[in-house]
Amino acid sequence: MVDQQVSEHRFSVRVYWEDTDAGGIVYHAGYLKFAERARSEMLSERGVDQWIMLRDDGLALAVRKMEIDFHAPARLGESLEVVTKINDTKGASLWLEQQVQRGGLLLTRLILQIACVNRQGRAVRIPRPVLDAFD
């Protein structure tokens, strides 16, 4: 198990028109984009360059499983925060939780399994430098 305190990452995002439906409410797929951006920034800030990993090693991190629970809506113009916590790392997978919050209020909770895959889409062990970024 990974230390929760070390593994928490916070990412700020503002809701734009492109994220909403006709009523100015964030469309459900918008939360997926917010969460993806937060995961990418977290990796980058921890020294993991996903493009180099793909280019040089032929490896990518891909969502294998995702559970989403919507608690409250986000609206046009609001400032949100995506809190990402790594819960576990093993072999070819990372397990994490992401929460989209507004002022500390939980809006959406995502539970994910991220798999490391090769160019053929097969699961492979997560490279040591990536694991080290979370330890």
C-alpha positions as CSV (number, residue, x, y, z in Angstrom):
1,M,0.0,0.0,0.0
2,V,1.2,3.5,-0.9
3,D,1.3,6.3,1.8
4,Q,-1.8,8.3,1.2
5,Q,-0.3,11.6,2.3
6,V,2.6,11.4,-0.2
7,S,0.3,10.2,-3.0
8,E,-2.3,13.0,-2.9
9,H,-2.3,15.4,-5.9
10,R,-4.5,18.5,-6.4
11,F,-5.3,20.0,-9.8
12,S,-7.4,23.1,-10.3
13,V,-9.8,23.4,-13.3
14,R,-12.4,26.0,-14.4
15,V,-15.6,25.0,-16.1
16,Y,-15.9,26.4,-19.6
17,W,-18.8,26.3,-22.1
18,E,-17.3,23.3,-23.8
19,D,-17.6,21.3,-20.6
20,T,-21.3,21.9,-20.2
21,D,-24.7,21.0,-21.6
22,A,-27.2,23.5,-22.8
23,G,-28.2,24.3,-19.2
24,G,-24.7,25.2,-18.1
25,I,-24.3,22.0,-16.1
26,V,-21.1,19.9,-16.6
27,Y,-21.9,17.1,-19.0
28,H,-21.0,13.7,-17.4
29,A,-18.1,13.1,-19.9
30,G,-16.6,16.5,-18.7
31,Y,-15.7,14.9,-15.4
32,L,-13.7,12.2,-17.3
33,K,-11.7,15.0,-19.0
34,F,-11.0,16.8,-15.8
35,A,-9.8,13.5,-14.2
36,E,-7.6,12.6,-17.1
37,R,-5.9,16.1,-17.1
38,A,-5.3,15.7,-13.3
39,R,-3.7,12.3,-13.7
40,S,-1.5,13.5,-16.6
41,E,-0.4,16.6,-14.5
42,M,0.3,14.4,-11.5
43,L,2.5,12.1,-13.5
44,S,4.3,15.0,-15.1
45,E,5.0,16.7,-11.8
46,R,6.4,13.4,-10.5
47,G,8.8,13.2,-13.4
48,V,7.0,10.7,-15.6
49,D,6.8,11.8,-19.2
50,Q,4.1,9.7,-20.8
51,W,5.2,10.7,-24.4
52,I,8.8,9.6,-23.8
53,M,7.5,6.4,-22.1
54,L,5.5,5.6,-25.2
55,R,8.1,6.7,-27.7
56,D,11.2,5.0,-26.1
57,D,9.6,2.0,-24.3
58,G,6.4,1.5,-26.2
59,L,4.4,1.6,-23.0
60,A,1.3,3.6,-22.0
61,L,-0.9,3.9,-18.9
62,A,-4.5,3.1,-19.8
63,V,-7.7,3.1,-17.8
64,R,-8.8,-0.6,-17.3
65,K,-11.7,-0.1,-14.9
66,M,-13.6,3.0,-13.7
67,E,-16.5,3.5,-11.3
68,I,-18.1,6.9,-11.2
69,D,-20.4,8.2,-8.5
70,F,-22.1,11.6,-9.2
71,H,-23.0,13.5,-6.0
72,A,-23.7,17.1,-7.1
73,P,-23.4,19.1,-10.4
74,A,-20.7,21.5,-11.4
75,R,-21.7,24.6,-13.4
76,L,-20.4,27.0,-15.9
77,G,-17.7,29.3,-14.6
78,E,-17.0,27.4,-11.4
79,S,-13.5,26.7,-10.1
80,L,-13.1,23.0,-9.3
81,E,-10.3,20.9,-7.8
82,V,-9.5,17.3,-8.7
83,V,-7.9,15.4,-5.8
84,T,-6.1,12.2,-6.9
85,K,-4.9,9.6,-4.4
86,I,-2.9,6.6,-5.3
87,N,-4.3,3.7,-3.3
88,D,-2.0,0.9,-4.5
89,T,0.6,-0.1,-7.0
90,K,1.2,-3.7,-8.1
91,G,2.7,-5.4,-11.1
92,A,1.0,-3.9,-14.1
93,S,-1.6,-1.8,-12.3
94,L,-2.2,1.4,-10.3
95,W,-5.4,1.8,-8.2
96,L,-6.5,5.3,-7.5
97,E,-9.3,7.5,-6.4
98,Q,-10.2,10.8,-7.8
99,Q,-12.6,13.4,-6.4
100,V,-13.9,16.4,-8.2
101,Q,-14.6,19.0,-5.6
102,R,-15.9,22.6,-5.4
103,G,-14.8,24.3,-2.2
104,G,-14.3,21.0,-0.5
105,L,-17.8,19.8,-1.5
106,L,-17.6,16.4,-3.2
107,L,-19.2,16.5,-6.7
108,T,-17.9,13.4,-8.3
109,R,-15.9,10.4,-7.1
110,L,-14.0,8.1,-9.5
111,I,-12.3,4.8,-8.6
112,L,-9.9,3.6,-11.2
113,Q,-7.6,0.8,-12.1
114,I,-4.8,2.0,-14.5
115,A,-2.9,-0.6,-16.5
116,C,0.5,-0.4,-18.1
117,V,0.2,-1.7,-21.6
118,N,2.6,-2.3,-24.5
119,R,2.0,-1.3,-28.1
120,Q,0.0,-4.5,-28.7
121,G,-2.3,-3.6,-25.8
122,R,-1.0,-6.3,-23.5
123,A,-0.5,-5.6,-19.8
124,V,3.1,-5.4,-18.7
125,R,4.9,-4.5,-15.5
126,I,5.0,-0.8,-14.6
127,P,8.5,0.4,-15.1
128,R,10.5,1.0,-11.9
129,P,10.8,4.8,-12.5
130,V,7.0,5.1,-12.7
131,L,6.6,3.0,-9.5
132,D,9.3,5.1,-7.8
133,A,7.3,8.2,-8.6
134,F,4.5,6.9,-6.3
135,D,6.7,5.5,-3.4
